Amino acid sequence: MDARLETNRALWDELVSLHVRTPHAYDLESFRAGSSTLKAIEVEEVGDVQGRRLLHLQCHFGMDTLSWARRGAQVVGADFSAQAIALARRLSEEVGVPARFVCSDLYELPKRLDGEFDVVFTSYGVLCWLPDLVRWGEVIAHFLAPGGLFYIVEQHPVGGMLSERGGELVASGSYFDSGAIEETKDGSYADRNAVLENKTSYEWQHPLSDIINALTRAGLRVEFLHEFPFCMFQWLPLMVRGEDGWYRVPGRENVPLLFSLKASKG
Ligand SMILES: C[S@@+](CC[C@H](N)C(=O)[O-])C[C@H]1O[C@@H](n2cnc3c(N)ncnc32)[C@H](O)[C@@H]1O
């Protein structure tokens, strides 16, 4: 595996043990009591999954994967973090919801997992960890059954170029993919103040055109693309959580922070 992805994997292994201690972000107690971690956007836009074979890419420790299973899907979750997959398997047993979890780098998954799926799903904080979206599109197409659908709900790439200066939003980064962005920092989206052992990460910025072209190049047909002026976590300190649980920049409802996309395989 690419050395930069190995570095990211060490970070994600560490983040699993951090995220189980962040109930505002990963509410394991409610989940164990039967609640779903899925948000209304993906539940409505993916539609009925009863009896459908669903593959969840970059599933972290599987709360969303198991939530799809609670809605009747036959689920497989995949992630490259061994810690995440071990916890996902434990959770599946603990809550009595059947699921299969596969530990694999996304790009290696076709070598590690057989079968085809009616739905390939991925969400909230996944694309920035992938250096190559053309190969990502090929992996999705590989696993989709004819007539199957791909769905993603994700941070908007416009948000990726924004930062905060003096309480104001500023466009400080590139909208376009300008190669690996190496960062050395503490904290995670679930706990800004956490001190980490694995501080280095590599991320990539992907404009909407690259996302859509990767899917169409892999033979998928885009059914819709939606954009929203809110996102799922406090990306920048000036964002405020609304009663609906989404984070917004006060007074800036004109900036896209989230998108969702559905595509199908003919
Ligand atoms: C932000 S999390 C996804 C969060 C998920 N939507 C949730 O709410 O729990 C990103 C996930 O991508 C995984 N990941 C990052 N790079 C990967 C790669 N190259 N192959 C497979 N999984 C990867 C990480 O281990 C992590 O679990």
Ligand as a Chemical Component Dictionary entry (heavy atoms), coordinates in Angstrom:
data_LIG
# 
_chem_comp.id                   LIG 
_chem_comp.type                 NON-POLYMER 
_chem_comp.pdbx_formal_charge   0 
_chem_comp.three_letter_code    LIG 
# 
loop_
_chem_comp_atom.comp_id 
_chem_comp_atom.atom_id 
_chem_comp_atom.alt_atom_id 
_chem_comp_atom.type_symbol 
_chem_comp_atom.charge 
_chem_comp_atom.model_Cartn_x 
_chem_comp_atom.model_Cartn_y 
_chem_comp_atom.model_Cartn_z 
_chem_comp_atom.pdbx_ordinal 
LIG C1  C1  C 0  -14.391 10.070 8.412  1  
LIG S1  S1  S 1  -14.390 8.328  8.450  2  
LIG C2  C2  C 0  -15.933 7.918  7.763  3  
LIG C3  C3  C 0  -16.900 8.225  8.785  4  
LIG C4  C4  C 0  -18.183 7.469  8.676  5  
LIG N1  N1  N 0  -19.022 8.046  7.669  6  
LIG C5  C5  C 0  -18.799 7.568  10.041 7  
LIG O1  O1  O 0  -19.621 8.448  10.242 8  
LIG O2  O2  O -1 -18.420 6.820  10.899 9  
LIG C6  C6  C 0  -13.289 7.876  7.155  10 
LIG C7  C7  C 0  -13.020 6.370  7.125  11 
LIG O3  O3  O 0  -12.251 6.094  5.961  12 
LIG C8  C8  C 0  -11.352 5.062  6.255  13 
LIG N2  N2  N 0  -10.296 5.091  5.226  14 
LIG C9  C9  C 0  -9.446  6.116  4.953  15 
LIG N3  N3  N 0  -8.666  5.787  3.918  16 
LIG C10 C10 C 0  -9.019  4.548  3.518  17 
LIG C11 C11 C 0  -8.570  3.678  2.480  18 
LIG N4  N4  N 0  -7.577  4.018  1.666  19 
LIG N5  N5  N 0  -9.171  2.468  2.350  20 
LIG C12 C12 C 0  -10.178 2.101  3.193  21 
LIG N6  N6  N 0  -10.653 2.877  4.184  22 
LIG C13 C13 C 0  -10.074 4.102  4.349  23 
LIG C14 C14 C 0  -10.892 5.357  7.672  24 
LIG O4  O4  O 0  -10.362 4.232  8.340  25 
LIG C15 C15 C 0  -12.189 5.867  8.307  26 
LIG O5  O5  O 0  -12.863 4.825  8.966  27 
# 
loop_
_chem_comp_bond.comp_id 
_chem_comp_bond.atom_id_1 
_chem_comp_bond.atom_id_2 
_chem_comp_bond.value_order 
_chem_comp_bond.pdbx_ordinal 
LIG C1  S1  SING 1  
LIG S1  C2  SING 2  
LIG S1  C6  SING 3  
LIG C2  C3  SING 4  
LIG C3  C4  SING 5  
LIG C4  N1  SING 6  
LIG C4  C5  SING 7  
LIG C5  O1  DOUB 8  
LIG C5  O2  SING 9  
LIG C6  C7  SING 10 
LIG C7  O3  SING 11 
LIG C7  C15 SING 12 
LIG O3  C8  SING 13 
LIG C8  N2  SING 14 
LIG C8  C14 SING 15 
LIG N2  C9  SING 16 
LIG N2  C13 SING 17 
LIG C9  N3  DOUB 18 
LIG N3  C10 SING 19 
LIG C10 C11 SING 20 
LIG C10 C13 DOUB 21 
LIG C11 N4  SING 22 
LIG C11 N5  DOUB 23 
LIG N5  C12 SING 24 
LIG C12 N6  DOUB 25 
LIG N6  C13 SING 26 
LIG C14 O4  SING 27 
LIG C14 C15 SING 28 
LIG C15 O5  SING 29 
# 
